[in-house]
Amino acid sequence: MTYLPTARDALSQALTDPKFTRKYWFGCWQACVWAKSDPWKPMFPDGRVANGEVLEIDPPNRLALKWRNKFRPELRDEGFSHATFERDPSGDAAKLAVIHEIDRPNSKFIAFVSNGWPAILCSLKSLLQTAPQYCDPTLPTDPASRSLPSGQQQCDVAVGLLQCMRIGAK
């Protein structure tokens, strides 16, 4: 779980808009219509395409996806996992909880994504703090109004985010 400096609607857009996703997900974007049961395909800059499905979509509250890693045999063999993004308002910010689970004890896949989600969330938070106009058109676009107070870190330490996230087997 992390708190992001944006409105819940804008966060919902940030999670689904492929142009915005590329900016914080290290060049990855998603090909999707964003309707229940539709295919969800993360597209990687090196040409790889993952496969998944939208299980639930309730903007701006919740998004649930299923996917499998088909690029690494030891992860592919574990089958599909479920990633749920729960969003709640919290003052001027939005609280985002990412729950990634698979019905398999001691999952290598969950261990793998446990290293990825903190980096992705850190990148998203940094982008929202330094360039909020990408996500929320109601926020000021003047660079002086976007600057962080002296000494404020761009994002939470990845380990701290990982400890807050509810990641594990079902």
N, C-alpha and C positions, 0 to 999 in steps of 0.2 A: 504494500500500500504506500502511496505517496500523495502529496498534495501538490497540485499544479496551479500556477497563477493564471487561470482562465475560467470562463464560464463552462458549465456542464455541456451546453449545446455545442460550444466551440470545441471542447474536448472530443465530443462524439464525432465531429467533422474531422478533427486531427487524426483520429484512429481509422477513418475510412477513406479519406481523400488521397488518392494515389500521388498527386503532386506534393502534398504536404508530407505524406509518409516517407517519401524518398529523402526528405531533408533530415529526418532524425533516425530512420531505420537503416542507415548506412547504405543507401542507394536502393534498397528493396522497396517494392511497391506491391499493391494488391489489385488483381483483376477480379472484380466482383460486381454484381448488380445490387447487392445488399438487401436481399429478401430471404426469408426463411426457406431452407432446403436448397438454395442456389449454390453453385460451386464457388469456392473461395480459393484463389490461386496466388500465393505469394510468388512474385517474380523477382529473381535475383539479378544483379548487374552482370554477372558472368554468364547469363543465359539459362541458368537452372530455373525450373518451375516446380513448385510444390503443389500438392493437391489437398483440398479440404472442402468443407461444407459449412454454410451458415446454419447453426442449430437454432439460434434465437437472436432476434434483433428488436430492441425496444429503445430507440433513441429518445432521450439522451441517457437513459438509465443503465442499459445492459446490452452486451454483445457477447454471444457464445459461439465458438467455432470448434470444429473438429479438424484435425490434420495429422499427418504422419510424415516423418522424415524419410524420404525415399532415396536420399543420397548416401547414407551410411548404412550398410547392411545390418549392423548390430542394432541400430535404432529403428530401421524399417521393420525388422522382425518383431518389434514390440507392438506394432499395430497403431491404431489411431489414439490420439490424446485429445483432451478437451481443454480449451483455453477460454476463460470467461473474464470479461472486463466489466467490472461493476463501477458505476460512477455515481457519486452523491455530491450535492452542493455542500460547501463549507465556507460560509462567509463570501469573500471575494474570490475564492479559489474553488477548485473541484477536487474531490478525493477520488483517486483511482486505485482500485484493488484488482490485481491480476491473479487469477487462480488458474494454475495449469496443472492438470492431473491426468493420470492414466491408470487403468485398472490392472496394475502390475506392481507388486512389491519390489523394492530396490531397483527401480527403473533407471536404466542408463540414459534414456531419453529425458526424463525429468532432471537428472543430474546435468545433462547437456544444456537444456533450456534455462536451468537455474543460473547458469553463467551468462546467458544472453539477455534475459529480461532486465536485469539491473542496468546493463549498459544501454539498452534501448530506452528505458524510462529516464535514465540520466540525460541522454541525448535529447529526448522530447522536452524534458523540463528546462534544459539549457536553452533550447530554441524558443520556447514560450517566454522565458525570462528576458532573452536578448532581442527577440523579434516577434512580439506578440501580434503584430498586424498580420502575420501569416495565417493566424488562426481565428482571431476575433476582430472583425472590422469595427467594432465599437470602441476598441482601445486606441489610445493616441499613437500616431506613427512618428512623431517627432523623436529623434534619437535621444535628446536630453531627457525626455520623460520616460524613456525605457531603461535608462542606466540603473545599475544596481548600486546600493549603498557601498561605500568603500569597505573592502574586506569581506563582503558577502560572497559565499561560494556559489558557483554556477549551478551546482547540483549536489544532491546527497551523495555520500560515499556509497559506491555500489554495494559494499558488504552490508551497510545499514539498510539499504533498500531490500536486499535479499533476505535479511532477517525479518523484515516486516511483511514480506510477501508470503501468502499461504500457498506454498508449492509442495506437492507430494502425491502419493498414491491415494486413490479413492478409498 
